Amino acid sequence: MQHVVVTGASGWLGSRICAALERDGETVRRVVRQQGVAGEFGWDFGRSDALGPLVAFLRGSDTIIHCAARVHVGNDGDAAAKAHHAVNAAGTRQLVQAAREAGVQRFVFLSTIAVYHWDGLCRPATEDLIESGESAYAKSKRAAEQFVAESGLDWRIARLATVFGEGDIANFLRLARAIRRRRFFVPGDGDSRKSVVSIDRAVEIIRGLAAIPAPRHRLLNVGSPTRPTLREISDAFSDLCGFARVPSLGPVASRWLARLGDGLRTVGLPAPYDSATLTKLNTDTMVAVQRQQELFPDLQWGNFHDDLRRHRDYYLAST
Ligand SMILES: NC(=O)c1ccc[n+]([C@@H]2O[C@H](COP(=O)([O-])OP(=O)(O)OC[C@H]3O[C@@H](n4cnc5c(N)ncnc54)[C@H](OP(=O)(O)O)[C@@H]3O)[C@@H](O)[C@H]2O)c1
């Protein structure tokens, strides 16, 4: 790689990927929603503007790492579905088209394990599963994957597990805040398992995936082979950050609390727990990572507790 375009360069993963590439001596060209500093290129993936300026910007680059997405925001309602589709699906289609017109060959797309349909799945999800997740976000990322895979470009798609670590703005930060404020409980034994990946490892794999000349797998799940349970995750935060241990709530009490939350929501009141949250907490969201391990056999993986230790100070300072 010589000239790498990174979209969503102002975001969490995008900014980390840019920094890692620059440390390796690559020339990075940043696409951001709104141009800030000189050298950045402003492009809103939610609009269907004429592609000319984007094509002109992409010319001369050899790789695109597409991180920009509508993510970590509401999934409910028609407006959210439209917005997700516009930015994540239609926006990716535009970028694919512009890449082809500009002669950029390699296209790396950051997708998500949210594309899987977890309901009734009794094993870690493998990349060949075709039934899609229900959320507007999941559907928009699935659609985007298809545009990328049918692009005719030298494509690669990384379906990332939930990312944690320094710079986290959503997933585990919300959880850590709730634990610190004693507003979280573990339903039942908390034995649902979750695929996760630390930010440093995610960046390393994306960077590696972009650099492999002819990868044996073009579509792969990215996550730690050790998949912590919800109980292990909350205990790791309590232990490392000095938060009180999260209490367990039996299945019946959890369901009652969720129903109460549903009721509060129907009358427009805020509720931290509802049935959807409870289902999420109780569902295994595990992916198989054989393809990742084949492509990156030398990576050493620790358990969640050890990995979180490196990011402890960040969560302590941010909660
Ligand atoms: N974090 C995770 O756990 C996780 C897990 C699986 C997959 N992913 C994928 O990883 C990628 C990066 O996620 P992240 O966690 O780094 O999220 P993030 O910090 O919210 O970054 C998203 C980036 O997309 C940009 N963006 C959003 N809407 C845009 C639009 N209409 N036009 C142009 N740019 C737009 C944002 O720009 P602004 O700064 O202007 O908003 C931001 O730079 C996404 O594709 C996401 O689906 C993340």
The ligand as a Tripos MOL2 file, in Angstrom:
@<TRIPOS>MOLECULE
LIG
   48    52     1     0     0
SMALL
NO_CHARGES

@<TRIPOS>ATOM
      1 N1        -17.2850    0.3780   17.4980 N.am      1 LIG1
      2 C1        -17.7000   -0.8660   17.3350 C.2       1 LIG1
      3 O1        -17.8880   -1.6310   18.3110 O.2       1 LIG1
      4 C2        -17.9440   -1.4270   15.9490 C.ar      1 LIG1
      5 C3        -18.3080   -2.7850   15.8450 C.ar      1 LIG1
      6 C4        -18.5380   -3.3020   14.5940 C.ar      1 LIG1
      7 C5        -18.3840   -2.5210   13.4700 C.ar      1 LIG1
      8 N2        -18.0360   -1.2150   13.5920 N.ar      1 LIG1
      9 C6        -17.9000   -0.4350   12.3540 C.3       1 LIG1
     10 O2        -16.6990    0.3010   12.4240 O.3       1 LIG1
     11 C7        -16.8330    1.5340   11.7290 C.3       1 LIG1
     12 C8        -16.3670    2.6860   12.6110 C.3       1 LIG1
     13 O3        -17.1530    2.7050   13.7990 O.3       1 LIG1
     14 P1        -16.7400    3.5980   15.0650 P.3       1 LIG1
     15 O4        -17.0710    2.8110   16.2730 O.co2     1 LIG1
     16 O5        -15.3830    4.1470   14.8590 O.co2     1 LIG1
     17 O6        -17.8380    4.7570   14.9500 O.3       1 LIG1
     18 P2        -17.6800    6.3610   15.0180 P.3       1 LIG1
     19 O7        -16.6190    6.7490   15.9710 O.co2     1 LIG1
     20 O8        -19.0650    6.8760   15.2210 O.co2     1 LIG1
     21 O9        -17.1970    6.7100   13.5660 O.3       1 LIG1
     22 C9        -18.0870    6.7920   12.4790 C.3       1 LIG1
     23 C10       -17.4890    7.7210   11.4770 C.3       1 LIG1
     24 O10       -18.4060    7.8000   10.3640 O.3       1 LIG1
     25 C11       -18.5870    9.1730   10.0570 C.3       1 LIG1
     26 N3        -19.9010    9.4010    9.4740 N.ar      1 LIG1
     27 C12       -21.0990    9.1520   10.0350 C.ar      1 LIG1
     28 N4        -22.0740    9.5550    9.2080 N.ar      1 LIG1
     29 C13       -21.4700   10.0750    8.1190 C.ar      1 LIG1
     30 C14       -21.9360   10.6710    6.9210 C.ar      1 LIG1
     31 N5        -23.2390   10.8310    6.6760 N.pl3     1 LIG1
     32 N6        -21.0350   11.0880    6.0050 N.ar      1 LIG1
     33 C15       -19.7050   10.9740    6.2490 C.ar      1 LIG1
     34 N7        -19.1950   10.4200    7.3630 N.ar      1 LIG1
     35 C16       -20.0740    9.9820    8.2830 C.ar      1 LIG1
     36 C17       -18.4700    9.8940   11.3740 C.3       1 LIG1
     37 O11       -18.2080   11.2570   11.1170 O.3       1 LIG1
     38 P3        -18.5580   12.3910   12.2030 P.3       1 LIG1
     39 O12       -17.3580   12.3920   13.1180 O.co2     1 LIG1
     40 O13       -18.7120   13.6230   11.4160 O.co2     1 LIG1
     41 O14       -19.8250   11.9540   12.8850 O.co2     1 LIG1
     42 C18       -17.2990    9.1480   11.9910 C.3       1 LIG1
     43 O15       -16.0920    9.6360   11.5090 O.3       1 LIG1
     44 C19       -18.2970    1.6160   11.3150 C.3       1 LIG1
     45 O16       -18.4020    1.2440    9.9650 O.3       1 LIG1
     46 C20       -18.9900    0.6080   12.1940 C.3       1 LIG1
     47 O17       -20.1240    0.0730   11.5430 O.3       1 LIG1
     48 C21       -17.8020   -0.6440   14.8210 C.ar      1 LIG1
@<TRIPOS>BOND
     1     1     2 1
     2     2     3 2
     3     2     4 1
     4     4     5 ar
     5     4    48 ar
     6     5     6 ar
     7     6     7 ar
     8     7     8 ar
     9     8     9 1
    10     8    48 ar
    11     9    10 1
    12     9    46 1
    13    10    11 1
    14    11    12 1
    15    11    44 1
    16    12    13 1
    17    13    14 1
    18    14    15 2
    19    14    16 1
    20    14    17 1
    21    17    18 1
    22    18    19 2
    23    18    20 1
    24    18    21 1
    25    21    22 1
    26    22    23 1
    27    23    24 1
    28    23    42 1
    29    24    25 1
    30    25    26 1
    31    25    36 1
    32    26    27 ar
    33    26    35 ar
    34    27    28 ar
    35    28    29 ar
    36    29    30 ar
    37    29    35 ar
    38    30    31 1
    39    30    32 ar
    40    32    33 ar
    41    33    34 ar
    42    34    35 ar
    43    36    37 1
    44    36    42 1
    45    37    38 1
    46    38    39 2
    47    38    40 1
    48    38    41 1
    49    42    43 1
    50    44    45 1
    51    44    46 1
    52    46    47 1
@<TRIPOS>SUBSTRUCTURE
     1 LIG1         1 GROUP 0 **** ****
